[in-house]
């Protein structure tokens, strides 16, 4: 797992060798304080296949981050079936789309939308 900060966004990338699921989520939670004031992008696109259970592990953390810190929390999965995604999470297929989503949400917050 790698953590990369760019301006006000932290990108957390899951590597092929990482154990996906709760151990991955728990590691993010342990380090959360160091980037809690940033927008967060969790890139799971290197994991094949990304399952809905992997994404569901982030529901609580994403909700907490959005509500308490008023920041974006976006998950990158690569191609995935939309009908399998849980409500309340922002999930996109590419890192580029994740960064665009963060930018749009920042503009919306600035405008009070």
N, C-alpha and C positions, 0 to 999 in steps of 0.2 A: 504494500500500500504506500502510495506517495501522496504528500500534501504539498500543493503549490499555491502560493498566494499571488494574485495579480490585482493591484489596486484594492478594491473592496470586496473581492470574491476569492474564496478558497476552493480549489479544485482537488477533490480527493479521488485518486485513481486506484481502482482495484486491479492488481496484477494477476496474471495467470496462476501464479503460485499461491495467492491468498486463499484462505478458507472463507468462502462466501457464506453469508447467513449471520446468525447472532454473534459469532466471534468477531466478524468484520464490523458489525454495527457497534458492538461493545468497545472496540478499539477507537472508533470515531467518538463515542461518548466520553471515553477517558481523556481524549485530547480536545474535546469540544470547547472548553473555556478559552483556549488559545486563539480560536477563530470565531467565537460566538457573535462577534460584532460584524462579521462579514456575511455576504451572500454565500451559500454553499451549493456546490455542484458535486454530486457523487457520480463518478463515471464507472459504470459496471459493464461497459460495452466490450471489454476483452473477455468476459465470462461467456462461455457458450454451453448451454443456453441459459439465458437469464429467465428464471421462473417467477411467477407472481408471488410465491412465498418469499423470495429474496427481496422483493420490493416492499412487501407488507411489513418487513422488519423495521422499516423507516417511518411508518405512519406516526408513531408517537413523537419521535425526534423532530420530524418535519413540522408537525403541528405546533410543538413547543417553540421551535425556532421562528416560525412565521408569526405566531401570536405574541410571544414575549419580546422578541427582538425586532419585529417588523422588517424582516429580511427574507429574501427568496431562498427556497430549498428545492433544487431541481435534480432529478435522477436521469442519467443517460443510460439507455439499455441496448441500443442497437434496435433492429427490427423486433417488434413484439406485438402480440394481439391486444388491441385496445379493450376488448370486452373482458379481459382478465385482470385489468388494472383496478386497484382499489380507489375509491373516492377520496378526494382531499390531497392527492399527491400530484405534483407536476412531473410528468415523465415524457421525455423526448428521445428520438432515436440517435441524435448526434451531439457531439460537444459544441459544435457551432450553434446549433439550435438552442442548446442550454444557455450559452452566453447571450444569445439574442433575447431569450426569455427573461433572463436576469435584467438585461438592459431595459426591456419594455416594462417590467414590474417596477424598476427604479423610477422610470418616468411617471408611471401611474401613481406611485407613492408621492412623488414631488408635486403632482397635480392634485392630490387629494382624492383620487378616484378609488 
